[in-house]
Amino acid sequence: MNLNLLIDNLTNPALLFFLLGIIAARLKSDLEIPSNSSKFISLYLLFSIGFKGGQELAHSHFSFDIVWSVIFGILIALCIPLYCFFLLKRKFSVENAGAIAASYGSVSAVTFVTAVSFLEIQKINFGGHMVAVMALMEAPAIIVAVILMRLYSKKNENTKQTKISYVIKHSLTNGSVLLILGSLLIGFLASDQQAMGIKPFTNDIFKGFLAIFLLDMGIVSGKKLNDFFQSGWFATGFALIIPLVNGCLVAYLSQWITQDIGNRFIFAILAASASYIAVPAAMKIVAPKANPGLFLPMALAVTFPLNITIGFPIYLAFILN
């Protein structure tokens, strides 16, 4: 692995703000980002990346590479929760295994946004259609996990909230999915002149907002570390090893889908990331017995920092070599 690439990533201000947040939480500092501000920033990041992706897509020539990329992304989101569920079911209840499998099969929009910033630093471009791929990978993993939980649950209840049609509707109308798909469409329809009018908002202040948001994520992660440490070695090992396996495997397989370095890197990141926004919201409805004190810290306090510290350089080096 390129040592300079690792050092550059570890000294990235956005990452350092994330670490500052963890330190502040562990020191029990009163530093915090107001919840309303945090929600606004997360909405801004999704809006910005979606809009810019739509602009990139508008300038792209339609090709079968785009079609294959969408299919490949959905297949990733369908396969990962399958084998994760059966690995997890050996140690956890069906509900917890399903919730964790859904988290690791789905994607993290914040990890995606951070990866885009990483690619900009490395001066590597990626296709605008990858934003659509990311958004379309949110729901399939949740659906697969719910099906598995229903199949292996002792009480196979058929309530309205566990029906597959309800899960699909809830996944597709999730705020983050709806915003990023809507922003993608608006960016696609907007002309270059219209897009220039809001460029200072979508581009120029992006990295500053990302740094503040990661500071908030660091504070939240730091507060949840104690709950996670109580879950045992299996959860720790899973949260550390599975993302690296998924990321490297997809980085390798993606060469048969596209030769574009940026797109392959995004595929690897999407496979390696774990959802801690869409999935917890869905599990609260379809699997209320699942313990958020388990799957949320795994995704947010372990896998997320793993990816943005050593994961990014590892996946990129894997693709370049």
N, C-alpha and C positions, 0 to 999 in steps of 0.2 A: 504494500500500500504506500502511496506517495506521502511521505512524512510532511512535506510542505502543505499538501492539501488538508491533512488532518489538523495541522497547527493553524492554518487560515480559518478553518471551520470553528475551532475551539476559541479563537479570538474574535469571532463574529459578535458585534455588539448585541444583536438580538439574542443570541445564545447566552451571553454574559448577563443580560438582564433577567433571563430565565433563572440562571444560577443565583443571581442576587435575590430573586423572589423566594427560592428554596431556603437560602441562608436566613432571610428575614423571618420566615415562618418558623424555622428551627430555633431561632433566637427569641421567639415569641414577641417579635416587634409588633407595634401597632400599625405598621405599614400595610395599606390595602388600597385596592382600586374599587371605587363604588360600584355596586352591582349593575346599576343602570348604565354607567360609563363602559363597563366591561361588555355588556350586551351590545351597546352601540358599536363598539370597536369590532366585535366579532361579526356583526352585520355588515359593517363597512368593508372588512377584509373579504368576505364572501362576495359582496357586491363588486368590489374592485377587480378581483381575480376573474369573476364571471364575465364582467364587461370586457376586460382586456382579452379574455379567451375568445369571446364573440367577435371582437375586432380581428384577431388573428385568423379565426375561422373564415371570416368574410373575405380575407385576402388569400385564402388557400384554395387551390384547385381541387374539386371533388375527385377522390380516387378510392380504389378498393382498399388502400391502406387504412383509410378512415373507418370503413366498414369492418375490416378485420380487427382493428384496434378496439372498437366497441364490443365486438364479439369476444375478443380475448379478455377484455376487462371484466365482462359479465361472467365468463367462465372462471376467472380467478376468484370472484366474489362468491361463486357457487361451490367451488371445490374446497377452499380453505376452511370454511366452517364444518364441512363434512368430516375431515380427518381430525380437526381440532376437537370436535365434540366427542369422538370416541376415545381420544387420548385423555381428555379431561374427565370423562365419565368414570374413569378408573379411580379417581380420587375425590370427585365432587358429586353433589346431587345432580339429578337431571336438569333442574332449573338453573343451577349455577353453571353447569357445563354448557348449557345452551346459551346462556347470557354471555359467557366469556367467548365462546365460539363465534357468536354473532359479532362481538366487538372486534375480534381479530380477522373476521371475514369481511366486515365492513371497512370503511376508510375514515381517516381523520382529515377533515378539511384544513385544519390548522397546520398539520404536518405537510400537507400539499402546498399550502401558501408559503411555509418556511422553505420548502424544497425549491419553489420558484425563485425565492430570494437567493438561495444558494446557487442555482444555475445562473442567475444574473451576475453574481460575483465571479463565477467561472467563465462568463461570457459564452454560455451555451444556450442556444435557442431550443424551444420545443413547440410542438404543434398546438394550435388553439383548440383543436378537437379533444385534446386530453382533459380539458376542463369538463366537457360533456361526459367523457368516460368516467371521470371521478364521481360526478353526480349520479350517474347510472349505476355505480357500484355500491351505493348506500343500501338500497332496498333488498337485493337478492340474498345477501347473507342473513339478514333479519328473517326473511321468509323461510330460508332453509333451516335456521335454528328453531323457529317456531314449529315447523313440521316435525323435526327430530324430537323436540320436547313433547309434542302431542303423541308421537309414536311410542316413546319410551316412558311416558308418565304413567304412574299407577292409576291415577284418576284421569281418564280420557274425557274431560268435560268438553262439551260442544257449545260453549257460550258465544254470544255475539262477538266478544272481544278477542276470542281465540280463533275465529274463522279466518281462513287464509285471505279471503277477499277484504276483510276488515284490516288485516295486517298490511296488505299491499296498498290500500288506500291511505292508511296512516303513514306508511313509509314515504309514499310519493308526495303527500301533502305536508310532510315535515318542513318546518320553516327554513332550515338550512338548504335542503334539497330544492325547495321551491324558489328560494332567492337566487341560488347560483344558476339554476336552469333559466329562470326569468331574466337574470342579468346577461347570461350568455346570449339569449335570443335578442335582447335589446341591443347589445353590443354588435351582434351580427347585422341587425337592421339599420343601425346608425351609420351615417356617412362619415367620411374622414373629417370633414369640416365640423360636423356636429360633435364628434368624439373629441376634437381638439378643444372644444369649449369647456369640457369637464376634465381635461387631462391633468391640470394641477391637483385635482381631487383624487383621481383614480391612480395617478402615477407618482407625483412628486412627494406626497406625504405618506406613501404606502409603508416604507421601511420604518418610519417613526412610530406609526400606529402599531406595526407588527412588534416592535420592541416593547411598547407599553403592554400590549396584550400578552406577550410572553412573560413579562414581569408578573402579571396577574396569574398566569398559568403556573409559574414557579411558586407563588404564594399558596395557591390551592393544592399543588402537588406536595409541598412541604408539610402542609397540615394533614394530609392523608397518609403519609408514610408510616406512621405508627400502626394504623389499622392494617396496612398491607403486611408489615413485618410479622404480625400475629397470625397470618394465614399459612405460614410454613414454607419449607424449601421448594416444594413442587410448584407453587404459584410463582415464586421468584424465578426459578429455572425456566418455566414456561414463558414468562414475560420477557426474559432475556434471550432465550435461544430461538423460539419460534419466529419472531420478527426477522432475525438475521437469516434463518433458513429460508423463509418465504421470500425475502428480498433478494437474496443471492440466486435462488432457484428461478424466480421470475426474470431477473436480470439476464440470466442465461437463456431461458426459453424465448424471451422477447425478440431475440435476433432473427427468429423465423417469422416474426410479424412485421418488424420494421428495422431498418439499419440506422435510424436517426438516434444519436446518442442521448439527446434530451428526452425524447419520448420513451426510450428504454429505461432511463433513470426514473422518470415519473411512474412507469409501470412498477418498477422495483419498490419505490416508496409507497405506492398505493397498496401493494401486497404486504409490505412490512408494517404498515401503520395499523393502529387500532382505534376504533371509534369510541369517543367518550362524550359525545353530544347526542347524536341521533339514536344510538343503541340504548343508552340509559332511559331516554324518553320513551322508547318503544317497549322496553322491558317492564317499565312501571305499569304498563297496561296489560301486556300479554303474559308476563311472568312475575307477578308481584312477590312471589316467594324467593326469587333470586336476590342474593345479597349484594347491593351496590357497593358495600364496604370491601368487597372482594374484586369484582371485575372493573370498577372505576379506578382504584389505585393502580391496578395492573397496567391498564391502558395509559393513564395519565402520569403516574408517578415513576413508572419504570420504562415502559416501551417508548413513550414519547421522547424523554431525554436521551434514551439509548440511540434512537434514530437520528436525532439532530446533533449529537456529539460525534459518535464514531460510525453510525450507520451510513450517513450520507457519503463520507469518503470511501467507505468499504464498497458500497454498491457502484459508485462511479468508477473506482479503480477496477472492480470486477468487469465492468462493461468495456473499459478502455484497454484491458489486457487481453 
